[in-house]
Amino acid sequence: MSIAAYEDGFDTCEATGRRIYISASKAHVYVQRIQAKNKRNGDRHAVHAFRCEHCDHWHVGHMVSGKKTPRPIPARGEDLAA
Ligand SMILES: [Zn+2]
């Protein structure tokens, strides 16, 4: 568990296998990027950043219904209006 590895960009969560982001803002930047790309590709699935209860870092992913779903955290209130 070295901070240097996180700063380098890539590390993955052992529990979820998702890419780790060390801060909410970094995760949200990536969310914006994915949303823009998905829109161009006609993919309307929403992508969210959420804090992982296993590794205590941030992940980005599609919201999945069904079993244990991570709590979504609105990006600076943008999603609250919905
Ligand atoms: Zn995690």
PDB file of the backbone (N, CA, C, O) and the ligand in Angstrom, with CONECT records:
HET     ZN  A 101       1
ATOM      1  N   MET A   1       0.846  -1.213   0.000  1.00  0.00           N
ATOM      2  CA  MET A   1       0.000   0.000   0.000  1.00  0.00           C
ATOM      3  C   MET A   1       0.868   1.244   0.000  1.00  0.00           C
ATOM      4  O   MET A   1       1.072   1.859   1.047  1.00  0.00           O
ATOM      5  N   SER A   2       1.362   1.607  -1.119  1.00  0.00           N
ATOM      6  CA  SER A   2       2.174   2.818  -1.144  1.00  0.00           C
ATOM      7  C   SER A   2       1.412   3.949  -1.815  1.00  0.00           C
ATOM      8  O   SER A   2       0.736   3.759  -2.826  1.00  0.00           O
ATOM      9  N   ILE A   3       1.538   5.109  -1.234  1.00  0.00           N
ATOM     10  CA  ILE A   3       0.880   6.283  -1.809  1.00  0.00           C
ATOM     11  C   ILE A   3       1.411   6.543  -3.211  1.00  0.00           C
ATOM     12  O   ILE A   3       0.670   6.981  -4.091  1.00  0.00           O
ATOM     13  N   ALA A   4       2.678   6.276  -3.413  1.00  0.00           N
ATOM     14  CA  ALA A   4       3.283   6.507  -4.720  1.00  0.00           C
ATOM     15  C   ALA A   4       2.540   5.738  -5.809  1.00  0.00           C
ATOM     16  O   ALA A   4       2.379   6.227  -6.927  1.00  0.00           O
ATOM     17  N   ALA A   5       2.097   4.555  -5.480  1.00  0.00           N
ATOM     18  CA  ALA A   5       1.364   3.754  -6.458  1.00  0.00           C
ATOM     19  C   ALA A   5       0.059   4.446  -6.834  1.00  0.00           C
ATOM     20  O   ALA A   5      -0.335   4.445  -8.000  1.00  0.00           O
ATOM     21  N   TYR A   6      -0.599   5.027  -5.864  1.00  0.00           N
ATOM     22  CA  TYR A   6      -1.846   5.733  -6.157  1.00  0.00           C
ATOM     23  C   TYR A   6      -1.581   6.956  -7.022  1.00  0.00           C
ATOM     24  O   TYR A   6      -2.298   7.218  -7.987  1.00  0.00           O
ATOM     25  N   GLU A   7      -0.565   7.682  -6.671  1.00  0.00           N
ATOM     26  CA  GLU A   7      -0.260   8.905  -7.412  1.00  0.00           C
ATOM     27  C   GLU A   7       0.078   8.571  -8.856  1.00  0.00           C
ATOM     28  O   GLU A   7      -0.149   9.372  -9.763  1.00  0.00           O
ATOM     29  N   ASP A   8       0.610   7.404  -9.053  1.00  0.00           N
ATOM     30  CA  ASP A   8       0.976   6.959 -10.378  1.00  0.00           C
ATOM     31  C   ASP A   8      -0.246   6.753 -11.259  1.00  0.00           C
ATOM     32  O   ASP A   8      -0.135   6.695 -12.484  1.00  0.00           O
ATOM     33  N   GLY A   9      -1.401   6.644 -10.637  1.00  0.00           N
ATOM     34  CA  GLY A   9      -2.610   6.572 -11.433  1.00  0.00           C
ATOM     35  C   GLY A   9      -3.349   5.257 -11.311  1.00  0.00           C
ATOM     36  O   GLY A   9      -4.571   5.252 -11.162  1.00  0.00           O
ATOM     37  N   PHE A  10      -2.655   4.165 -11.368  1.00  0.00           N
ATOM     38  CA  PHE A  10      -3.344   2.887 -11.427  1.00  0.00           C
ATOM     39  C   PHE A  10      -3.147   2.020 -10.199  1.00  0.00           C
ATOM     40  O   PHE A  10      -2.024   1.658  -9.848  1.00  0.00           O
ATOM     41  N   ASP A  11      -4.224   1.701  -9.569  1.00  0.00           N
ATOM     42  CA  ASP A  11      -4.217   0.652  -8.574  1.00  0.00           C
ATOM     43  C   ASP A  11      -5.650   0.154  -8.538  1.00  0.00           C
ATOM     44  O   ASP A  11      -6.574   0.901  -8.857  1.00  0.00           O
ATOM     45  N   THR A  12      -5.839  -1.061  -8.165  1.00  0.00           N
ATOM     46  CA  THR A  12      -7.198  -1.580  -8.167  1.00  0.00           C
ATOM     47  C   THR A  12      -7.581  -2.100  -6.797  1.00  0.00           C
ATOM     48  O   THR A  12      -6.744  -2.554  -6.016  1.00  0.00           O
ATOM     49  N   CYS A  13      -8.880  -2.016  -6.532  1.00  0.00           N
ATOM     50  CA  CYS A  13      -9.425  -2.445  -5.261  1.00  0.00           C
ATOM     51  C   CYS A  13      -9.499  -3.965  -5.214  1.00  0.00           C
ATOM     52  O   CYS A  13      -9.984  -4.604  -6.148  1.00  0.00           O
ATOM     53  N   GLU A  14      -9.024  -4.519  -4.144  1.00  0.00           N
ATOM     54  CA  GLU A  14      -9.061  -5.979  -4.019  1.00  0.00           C
ATOM     55  C   GLU A  14     -10.491  -6.493  -3.931  1.00  0.00           C
ATOM     56  O   GLU A  14     -10.799  -7.575  -4.430  1.00  0.00           O
ATOM     57  N   ALA A  15     -11.350  -5.724  -3.303  1.00  0.00           N
ATOM     58  CA  ALA A  15     -12.723  -6.176  -3.080  1.00  0.00           C
ATOM     59  C   ALA A  15     -13.578  -6.063  -4.341  1.00  0.00           C
ATOM     60  O   ALA A  15     -14.383  -6.950  -4.624  1.00  0.00           O
ATOM     61  N   THR A  16     -13.411  -4.990  -5.092  1.00  0.00           N
ATOM     62  CA  THR A  16     -14.293  -4.753  -6.229  1.00  0.00           C
ATOM     63  C   THR A  16     -13.598  -4.911  -7.567  1.00  0.00           C
ATOM     64  O   THR A  16     -14.260  -5.063  -8.594  1.00  0.00           O
ATOM     65  N   GLY A  17     -12.279  -4.879  -7.570  1.00  0.00           N
ATOM     66  CA  GLY A  17     -11.535  -4.979  -8.819  1.00  0.00           C
ATOM     67  C   GLY A  17     -11.567  -3.695  -9.625  1.00  0.00           C
ATOM     68  O   GLY A  17     -11.090  -3.643 -10.759  1.00  0.00           O
ATOM     69  N   ARG A  18     -12.137  -2.659  -9.022  1.00  0.00           N
ATOM     70  CA  ARG A  18     -12.232  -1.392  -9.741  1.00  0.00           C
ATOM     71  C   ARG A  18     -10.973  -0.563  -9.548  1.00  0.00           C
ATOM     72  O   ARG A  18     -10.202  -0.770  -8.611  1.00  0.00           O
ATOM     73  N   ARG A  19     -10.793   0.369 -10.451  1.00  0.00           N
ATOM     74  CA  ARG A  19      -9.679   1.271 -10.352  1.00  0.00           C
ATOM     75  C   ARG A  19      -9.886   2.216  -9.171  1.00  0.00           C
ATOM     76  O   ARG A  19     -10.996   2.683  -8.916  1.00  0.00           O
ATOM     77  N   ILE A  20      -8.803   2.484  -8.463  1.00  0.00           N
ATOM     78  CA  ILE A  20      -8.856   3.345  -7.287  1.00  0.00           C
ATOM     79  C   ILE A  20      -8.527   4.788  -7.643  1.00  0.00           C
ATOM     80  O   ILE A  20      -7.590   5.064  -8.393  1.00  0.00           O
ATOM     81  N   TYR A  21      -9.315   5.698  -7.090  1.00  0.00           N
ATOM     82  CA  TYR A  21      -9.009   7.123  -7.159  1.00  0.00           C
ATOM     83  C   TYR A  21      -8.784   7.608  -5.743  1.00  0.00           C
ATOM     84  O   TYR A  21      -9.505   7.233  -4.818  1.00  0.00           O
ATOM     85  N   ILE A  22      -7.781   8.439  -5.588  1.00  0.00           N
ATOM     86  CA  ILE A  22      -7.420   8.825  -4.225  1.00  0.00           C
ATOM     87  C   ILE A  22      -8.255   9.985  -3.712  1.00  0.00           C
ATOM     88  O   ILE A  22      -8.217  10.292  -2.520  1.00  0.00           O
ATOM     89  N   SER A  23      -8.999  10.625  -4.580  1.00  0.00           N
ATOM     90  CA  SER A  23      -9.842  11.714  -4.099  1.00  0.00           C
ATOM     91  C   SER A  23     -11.137  11.771  -4.895  1.00  0.00           C
ATOM     92  O   SER A  23     -11.217  11.282  -6.022  1.00  0.00           O
ATOM     93  N   ALA A  24     -12.146  12.376  -4.286  1.00  0.00           N
ATOM     94  CA  ALA A  24     -13.438  12.501  -4.943  1.00  0.00           C
ATOM     95  C   ALA A  24     -13.315  13.339  -6.203  1.00  0.00           C
ATOM     96  O   ALA A  24     -13.949  13.044  -7.216  1.00  0.00           O
ATOM     97  N   SER A  25     -12.507  14.376  -6.141  1.00  0.00           N
ATOM     98  CA  SER A  25     -12.413  15.264  -7.295  1.00  0.00           C
ATOM     99  C   SER A  25     -11.789  14.552  -8.483  1.00  0.00           C
ATOM    100  O   SER A  25     -12.210  14.752  -9.622  1.00  0.00           O
ATOM    101  N   LYS A  26     -10.792  13.724  -8.221  1.00  0.00           N
ATOM    102  CA  LYS A  26     -10.187  12.975  -9.325  1.00  0.00           C
ATOM    103  C   LYS A  26     -11.175  11.988  -9.923  1.00  0.00           C
ATOM    104  O   LYS A  26     -11.238  11.809 -11.139  1.00  0.00           O
ATOM    105  N   ALA A  27     -11.934  11.360  -9.063  1.00  0.00           N
ATOM    106  CA  ALA A  27     -12.934  10.414  -9.546  1.00  0.00           C
ATOM    107  C   ALA A  27     -13.988  11.131 -10.372  1.00  0.00           C
ATOM    108  O   ALA A  27     -14.438  10.615 -11.395  1.00  0.00           O
ATOM    109  N   HIS A  28     -14.379  12.306  -9.936  1.00  0.00           N
ATOM    110  CA  HIS A  28     -15.421  13.044 -10.647  1.00  0.00           C
ATOM    111  C   HIS A  28     -14.942  13.547 -11.999  1.00  0.00           C
ATOM    112  O   HIS A  28     -15.713  13.618 -12.956  1.00  0.00           O
ATOM    113  N   VAL A  29     -13.680  13.891 -12.068  1.00  0.00           N
ATOM    114  CA  VAL A  29     -13.118  14.278 -13.363  1.00  0.00           C
ATOM    115  C   VAL A  29     -13.260  13.125 -14.348  1.00  0.00           C
ATOM    116  O   VAL A  29     -13.617  13.311 -15.512  1.00  0.00           O
ATOM    117  N   TYR A  30     -12.976  11.952 -13.854  1.00  0.00           N
ATOM    118  CA  TYR A  30     -13.064  10.779 -14.716  1.00  0.00           C
ATOM    119  C   TYR A  30     -14.515  10.476 -15.081  1.00  0.00           C
ATOM    120  O   TYR A  30     -14.799  10.055 -16.203  1.00  0.00           O
ATOM    121  N   VAL A  31     -15.422  10.686 -14.146  1.00  0.00           N
ATOM    122  CA  VAL A  31     -16.842  10.498 -14.430  1.00  0.00           C
ATOM    123  C   VAL A  31     -17.280  11.394 -15.584  1.00  0.00           C
ATOM    124  O   VAL A  31     -17.971  10.950 -16.500  1.00  0.00           O
ATOM    125  N   GLN A  32     -16.872  12.658 -15.528  1.00  0.00           N
ATOM    126  CA  GLN A  32     -17.241  13.591 -16.592  1.00  0.00           C
ATOM    127  C   GLN A  32     -16.728  13.089 -17.935  1.00  0.00           C
ATOM    128  O   GLN A  32     -17.426  13.161 -18.947  1.00  0.00           O
ATOM    129  N   ARG A  33     -15.521  12.590 -17.930  1.00  0.00           N
ATOM    130  CA  ARG A  33     -14.904  12.106 -19.162  1.00  0.00           C
ATOM    131  C   ARG A  33     -15.676  10.918 -19.725  1.00  0.00           C
ATOM    132  O   ARG A  33     -15.931  10.840 -20.927  1.00  0.00           O
ATOM    133  N   ILE A  34     -16.042   9.998 -18.843  1.00  0.00           N
ATOM    134  CA  ILE A  34     -16.771   8.808 -19.283  1.00  0.00           C
ATOM    135  C   ILE A  34     -18.149   9.182 -19.800  1.00  0.00           C
ATOM    136  O   ILE A  34     -18.610   8.660 -20.814  1.00  0.00           O
ATOM    137  N   GLN A  35     -18.803  10.101 -19.082  1.00  0.00           N
ATOM    138  CA  GLN A  35     -20.153  10.502 -19.498  1.00  0.00           C
ATOM    139  C   GLN A  35     -20.120  11.108 -20.898  1.00  0.00           C
ATOM    140  O   GLN A  35     -20.985  10.822 -21.726  1.00  0.00           O
ATOM    141  N   ALA A  36     -19.119  11.946 -21.156  1.00  0.00           N
ATOM    142  CA  ALA A  36     -19.005  12.594 -22.459  1.00  0.00           C
ATOM    143  C   ALA A  36     -18.773  11.551 -23.546  1.00  0.00           C
ATOM    144  O   ALA A  36     -19.361  11.614 -24.626  1.00  0.00           O
ATOM    145  N   LYS A  37     -17.921  10.608 -23.245  1.00  0.00           N
ATOM    146  CA  LYS A  37     -17.608   9.565 -24.217  1.00  0.00           C
ATOM    147  C   LYS A  37     -18.824   8.681 -24.459  1.00  0.00           C
ATOM    148  O   LYS A  37     -19.122   8.323 -25.599  1.00  0.00           O
ATOM    149  N   ASN A  38     -19.517   8.333 -23.392  1.00  0.00           N
ATOM    150  CA  ASN A  38     -20.698   7.489 -23.527  1.00  0.00           C
ATOM    151  C   ASN A  38     -21.768   8.167 -24.361  1.00  0.00           C
ATOM    152  O   ASN A  38     -22.448   7.529 -25.164  1.00  0.00           O
ATOM    153  N   LYS A  39     -21.909   9.480 -24.158  1.00  0.00           N
ATOM    154  CA  LYS A  39     -22.918  10.223 -24.906  1.00  0.00           C
ATOM    155  C   LYS A  39     -22.633  10.142 -26.400  1.00  0.00           C
ATOM    156  O   LYS A  39     -23.536   9.938 -27.211  1.00  0.00           O
ATOM    157  N   ARG A  40     -21.365  10.304 -26.743  1.00  0.00           N
ATOM    158  CA  ARG A  40     -20.984  10.206 -28.151  1.00  0.00           C
ATOM    159  C   ARG A  40     -21.281   8.826 -28.705  1.00  0.00           C
ATOM    160  O   ARG A  40     -21.613   8.672 -29.880  1.00  0.00           O
ATOM    161  N   ASN A  41     -21.158   7.834 -27.854  1.00  0.00           N
ATOM    162  CA  ASN A  41     -21.363   6.456 -28.299  1.00  0.00           C
ATOM    163  C   ASN A  41     -22.806   5.994 -28.146  1.00  0.00           C
ATOM    164  O   ASN A  41     -23.141   4.848 -28.449  1.00  0.00           O
ATOM    165  N   GLY A  42     -23.663   6.913 -27.667  1.00  0.00           N
ATOM    166  CA  GLY A  42     -25.059   6.562 -27.521  1.00  0.00           C
ATOM    167  C   GLY A  42     -25.355   5.701 -26.306  1.00  0.00           C
ATOM    168  O   GLY A  42     -26.423   5.096 -26.208  1.00  0.00           O
ATOM    169  N   ASP A  43     -24.414   5.647 -25.390  1.00  0.00           N
ATOM    170  CA  ASP A  43     -24.616   4.875 -24.166  1.00  0.00           C
ATOM    171  C   ASP A  43     -25.191   5.795 -23.105  1.00  0.00           C
ATOM    172  O   ASP A  43     -24.535   6.739 -22.666  1.00  0.00           O
ATOM    173  N   ARG A  44     -26.410   5.516 -22.700  1.00  0.00           N
ATOM    174  CA  ARG A  44     -27.090   6.421 -21.782  1.00  0.00           C
ATOM    175  C   ARG A  44     -26.986   5.974 -20.332  1.00  0.00           C
ATOM    176  O   ARG A  44     -27.626   6.561 -19.460  1.00  0.00           O
ATOM    177  N   HIS A  45     -26.197   4.954 -20.060  1.00  0.00           N
ATOM    178  CA  HIS A  45     -26.043   4.508 -18.683  1.00  0.00           C
ATOM    179  C   HIS A  45     -25.297   5.558 -17.875  1.00  0.00           C
ATOM    180  O   HIS A  45     -24.281   6.092 -18.318  1.00  0.00           O
ATOM    181  N   ALA A  46     -25.800   5.842 -16.712  1.00  0.00           N
ATOM    182  CA  ALA A  46     -25.148   6.832 -15.865  1.00  0.00           C
ATOM    183  C   ALA A  46     -23.932   6.223 -15.173  1.00  0.00           C
ATOM    184  O   ALA A  46     -23.918   5.052 -14.796  1.00  0.00           O
ATOM    185  N   VAL A  47     -22.936   7.048 -15.025  1.00  0.00           N
ATOM    186  CA  VAL A  47     -21.726   6.624 -14.336  1.00  0.00           C
ATOM    187  C   VAL A  47     -21.557   7.512 -13.108  1.00  0.00           C
ATOM    188  O   VAL A  47     -21.790   8.719 -13.163  1.00  0.00           O
ATOM    189  N   HIS A  48     -21.154   6.906 -12.019  1.00  0.00           N
ATOM    190  CA  HIS A  48     -21.027   7.669 -10.788  1.00  0.00           C
ATOM    191  C   HIS A  48     -19.711   7.372 -10.091  1.00  0.00           C
ATOM    192  O   HIS A  48     -19.106   6.313 -10.258  1.00  0.00           O
ATOM    193  N   ALA A  49     -19.302   8.344  -9.312  1.00  0.00           N
ATOM    194  CA  ALA A  49     -18.172   8.109  -8.419  1.00  0.00           C
ATOM    195  C   ALA A  49     -18.734   7.744  -7.058  1.00  0.00           C
ATOM    196  O   ALA A  49     -19.718   8.335  -6.612  1.00  0.00           O
ATOM    197  N   PHE A  50     -18.128   6.791  -6.405  1.00  0.00           N
ATOM    198  CA  PHE A  50     -18.606   6.428  -5.079  1.00  0.00           C
ATOM    199  C   PHE A  50     -17.438   6.019  -4.205  1.00  0.00           C
ATOM    200  O   PHE A  50     -16.404   5.550  -4.680  1.00  0.00           O
ATOM    201  N   ARG A  51     -17.637   6.212  -2.918  1.00  0.00           N
ATOM    202  CA  ARG A  51     -16.594   5.837  -1.973  1.00  0.00           C
ATOM    203  C   ARG A  51     -16.752   4.372  -1.603  1.00  0.00           C
ATOM    204  O   ARG A  51     -17.849   3.910  -1.288  1.00  0.00           O
ATOM    205  N   CYS A  52     -15.658   3.661  -1.644  1.00  0.00           N
ATOM    206  CA  CYS A  52     -15.693   2.221  -1.392  1.00  0.00           C
ATOM    207  C   CYS A  52     -15.543   1.936   0.091  1.00  0.00           C
ATOM    208  O   CYS A  52     -14.640   2.445   0.755  1.00  0.00           O
ATOM    209  N   GLU A  53     -16.446   1.115   0.591  1.00  0.00           N
ATOM    210  CA  GLU A  53     -16.389   0.788   2.011  1.00  0.00           C
ATOM    211  C   GLU A  53     -15.287  -0.216   2.315  1.00  0.00           C
ATOM    212  O   GLU A  53     -14.927  -0.418   3.475  1.00  0.00           O
ATOM    213  N   HIS A  54     -14.760  -0.836   1.287  1.00  0.00           N
ATOM    214  CA  HIS A  54     -13.714  -1.841   1.492  1.00  0.00           C
ATOM    215  C   HIS A  54     -12.329  -1.211   1.560  1.00  0.00           C
ATOM    216  O   HIS A  54     -11.557  -1.492   2.477  1.00  0.00           O
ATOM    217  N   CYS A  55     -12.022  -0.368   0.598  1.00  0.00           N
ATOM    218  CA  CYS A  55     -10.669   0.184   0.540  1.00  0.00           C
ATOM    219  C   CYS A  55     -10.639   1.643   0.983  1.00  0.00           C
ATOM    220  O   CYS A  55      -9.564   2.220   1.150  1.00  0.00           O
ATOM    221  N   ASP A  56     -11.823   2.244   1.174  1.00  0.00           N
ATOM    222  CA  ASP A  56     -11.918   3.624   1.630  1.00  0.00           C
ATOM    223  C   ASP A  56     -11.366   4.622   0.610  1.00  0.00           C
ATOM    224  O   ASP A  56     -11.028   5.754   0.952  1.00  0.00           O
ATOM    225  N   HIS A  57     -11.284   4.189  -0.626  1.00  0.00           N
ATOM    226  CA  HIS A  57     -10.924   5.112  -1.704  1.00  0.00           C
ATOM    227  C   HIS A  57     -12.123   5.265  -2.624  1.00  0.00           C
ATOM    228  O   HIS A  57     -13.225   4.816  -2.305  1.00  0.00           O
ATOM    229  N   TRP A  58     -11.903   5.893  -3.753  1.00  0.00           N
ATOM    230  CA  TRP A  58     -13.010   6.179  -4.668  1.00  0.00           C
ATOM    231  C   TRP A  58     -12.943   5.310  -5.913  1.00  0.00           C
ATOM    232  O   TRP A  58     -11.868   5.006  -6.431  1.00  0.00           O
ATOM    233  N   HIS A  59     -14.134   4.915  -6.382  1.00  0.00           N
ATOM    234  CA  HIS A  59     -14.224   4.171  -7.627  1.00  0.00           C
ATOM    235  C   HIS A  59     -15.232   4.850  -8.538  1.00  0.00           C
ATOM    236  O   HIS A  59     -16.064   5.642  -8.096  1.00  0.00           O
ATOM    237  N   VAL A  60     -15.140   4.524  -9.808  1.00  0.00           N
ATOM    238  CA  VAL A  60     -16.088   5.026 -10.792  1.00  0.00           C
ATOM    239  C   VAL A  60     -16.727   3.839 -11.477  1.00  0.00           C
ATOM    240  O   VAL A  60     -16.045   2.903 -11.892  1.00  0.00           O
ATOM    241  N   GLY A  61     -18.037   3.886 -11.592  1.00  0.00           N
ATOM    242  CA  GLY A  61     -18.675   2.767 -12.266  1.00  0.00           C
ATOM    243  C   GLY A  61     -20.139   3.021 -12.554  1.00  0.00           C
ATOM    244  O   GLY A  61     -20.724   3.994 -12.080  1.00  0.00           O
ATOM    245  N   HIS A  62     -20.717   2.136 -13.333  1.00  0.00           N
ATOM    246  CA  HIS A  62     -22.141   2.197 -13.584  1.00  0.00           C
ATOM    247  C   HIS A  62     -22.881   1.836 -12.307  1.00  0.00           C
ATOM    248  O   HIS A  62     -22.395   1.062 -11.482  1.00  0.00           O
ATOM    249  N   MET A  63     -24.047   2.402 -12.165  1.00  0.00           N
ATOM    250  CA  MET A  63     -24.864   2.021 -11.031  1.00  0.00           C
ATOM    251  C   MET A  63     -25.535   0.703 -11.363  1.00  0.00           C
ATOM    252  O   MET A  63     -26.151   0.558 -12.419  1.00  0.00           O
ATOM    253  N   VAL A  64     -25.416  -0.238 -10.477  1.00  0.00           N
ATOM    254  CA  VAL A  64     -25.987  -1.552 -10.707  1.00  0.00           C
ATOM    255  C   VAL A  64     -27.113  -1.791  -9.712  1.00  0.00           C
ATOM    256  O   VAL A  64     -26.930  -1.631  -8.505  1.00  0.00           O
ATOM    257  N   SER A  65     -28.264  -2.170 -10.217  1.00  0.00           N
ATOM    258  CA  SER A  65     -29.356  -2.483  -9.311  1.00  0.00           C
ATOM    259  C   SER A  65     -29.229  -3.927  -8.872  1.00  0.00           C
ATOM    260  O   SER A  65     -28.573  -4.738  -9.525  1.00  0.00           O
ATOM    261  N   GLY A  66     -29.858  -4.227  -7.772  1.00  0.00           N
ATOM    262  CA  GLY A  66     -29.770  -5.594  -7.294  1.00  0.00           C
ATOM    263  C   GLY A  66     -28.985  -5.674  -6.007  1.00  0.00           C
ATOM    264  O   GLY A  66     -29.159  -4.847  -5.113  1.00  0.00           O
ATOM    265  N   LYS A  67     -28.130  -6.656  -5.910  1.00  0.00           N
ATOM    266  CA  LYS A  67     -27.393  -6.864  -4.676  1.00  0.00           C
ATOM    267  C   LYS A  67     -26.551  -5.659  -4.291  1.00  0.00           C
ATOM    268  O   LYS A  67     -26.339  -4.744  -5.086  1.00  0.00           O
ATOM    269  N   LYS A  68     -26.096  -5.682  -3.104  1.00  0.00           N
ATOM    270  CA  LYS A  68     -25.296  -4.628  -2.475  1.00  0.00           C
ATOM    271  C   LYS A  68     -24.737  -3.563  -3.422  1.00  0.00           C
ATOM    272  O   LYS A  68     -23.766  -3.789  -4.144  1.00  0.00           O
ATOM    273  N   THR A  69     -25.373  -2.415  -3.394  1.00  0.00           N
ATOM    274  CA  THR A  69     -24.963  -1.335  -4.267  1.00  0.00           C
ATOM    275  C   THR A  69     -24.282  -0.241  -3.454  1.00  0.00           C
ATOM    276  O   THR A  69     -24.790   0.157  -2.405  1.00  0.00           O
ATOM    277  N   PRO A  70     -23.159   0.238  -3.916  1.00  0.00           N
ATOM    278  CA  PRO A  70     -22.482   1.317  -3.201  1.00  0.00           C
ATOM    279  C   PRO A  70     -23.340   2.576  -3.198  1.00  0.00           C
ATOM    280  O   PRO A  70     -24.117   2.820  -4.121  1.00  0.00           O
ATOM    281  N   ARG A  71     -23.186   3.357  -2.156  1.00  0.00           N
ATOM    282  CA  ARG A  71     -23.930   4.600  -2.091  1.00  0.00           C
ATOM    283  C   ARG A  71     -23.419   5.567  -3.154  1.00  0.00           C
ATOM    284  O   ARG A  71     -22.215   5.811  -3.241  1.00  0.00           O
ATOM    285  N   PRO A  72     -24.314   6.115  -3.956  1.00  0.00           N
ATOM    286  CA  PRO A  72     -23.886   7.131  -4.915  1.00  0.00           C
ATOM    287  C   PRO A  72     -23.657   8.452  -4.200  1.00  0.00           C
ATOM    288  O   PRO A  72     -24.378   8.782  -3.259  1.00  0.00           O
ATOM    289  N   ILE A  73     -22.687   9.188  -4.625  1.00  0.00           N
ATOM    290  CA  ILE A  73     -22.437  10.491  -4.049  1.00  0.00           C
ATOM    291  C   ILE A  73     -22.505  11.529  -5.158  1.00  0.00           C
ATOM    292  O   ILE A  73     -21.685  11.516  -6.076  1.00  0.00           O
ATOM    293  N   PRO A  74     -23.490  12.437  -5.073  1.00  0.00           N
ATOM    294  CA  PRO A  74     -23.685  13.417  -6.140  1.00  0.00           C
ATOM    295  C   PRO A  74     -22.431  14.267  -6.344  1.00  0.00           C
ATOM    296  O   PRO A  74     -21.751  14.640  -5.388  1.00  0.00           O
ATOM    297  N   ALA A  75     -22.148  14.558  -7.587  1.00  0.00           N
ATOM    298  CA  ALA A  75     -20.999  15.391  -7.908  1.00  0.00           C
ATOM    299  C   ALA A  75     -21.371  16.849  -7.690  1.00  0.00           C
ATOM    300  O   ALA A  75     -22.048  17.463  -8.514  1.00  0.00           O
ATOM    301  N   ARG A  76     -20.929  17.377  -6.597  1.00  0.00           N
ATOM    302  CA  ARG A  76     -21.160  18.792  -6.263  1.00  0.00           C
ATOM    303  C   ARG A  76     -22.619  19.204  -6.439  1.00  0.00           C
ATOM    304  O   ARG A  76     -22.904  20.305  -6.911  1.00  0.00           O
ATOM    305  N   GLY A  77     -23.539  18.322  -6.060  1.00  0.00           N
ATOM    306  CA  GLY A  77     -24.947  18.687  -6.051  1.00  0.00           C
ATOM    307  C   GLY A  77     -25.638  18.673  -7.400  1.00  0.00           C
ATOM    308  O   GLY A  77     -26.826  18.980  -7.492  1.00  0.00           O
ATOM    309  N   GLU A  78     -24.906  18.321  -8.451  1.00  0.00           N
ATOM    310  CA  GLU A  78     -25.494  18.372  -9.774  1.00  0.00           C
ATOM    311  C   GLU A  78     -26.679  17.424  -9.913  1.00  0.00           C
ATOM    312  O   GLU A  78     -27.628  17.696 -10.648  1.00  0.00           O
ATOM    313  N   ASP A  79     -26.607  16.332  -9.209  1.00  0.00           N
ATOM    314  CA  ASP A  79     -27.634  15.309  -9.375  1.00  0.00           C
ATOM    315  C   ASP A  79     -28.809  15.485  -8.426  1.00  0.00           C
ATOM    316  O   ASP A  79     -29.794  14.751  -8.514  1.00  0.00           O
ATOM    317  N   LEU A  80     -28.713  16.445  -7.527  1.00  0.00           N
ATOM    318  CA  LEU A  80     -29.736  16.584  -6.505  1.00  0.00           C
ATOM    319  C   LEU A  80     -31.076  17.041  -7.080  1.00  0.00           C
ATOM    320  O   LEU A  80     -32.132  16.719  -6.535  1.00  0.00           O
ATOM    321  N   ALA A  81     -31.031  17.794  -8.181  1.00  0.00           N
ATOM    322  CA  ALA A  81     -32.251  18.331  -8.755  1.00  0.00           C
ATOM    323  C   ALA A  81     -33.135  17.231  -9.305  1.00  0.00           C
ATOM    324  O   ALA A  81     -34.357  17.377  -9.334  1.00  0.00           O
ATOM    325  N   ALA A  82     -32.549  16.152  -9.736  1.00  0.00           N
ATOM    326  CA  ALA A  82     -33.322  15.061 -10.317  1.00  0.00           C
ATOM    327  C   ALA A  82     -34.117  14.377  -9.222  1.00  0.00           C
ATOM    328  O   ALA A  82     -34.845  13.422  -9.492  1.00  0.00           O
TER     329      ALA A  82
HETATM  330 ZN    ZN A 101     -12.561  -0.403  -3.096  1.00  0.00          ZN2+
END
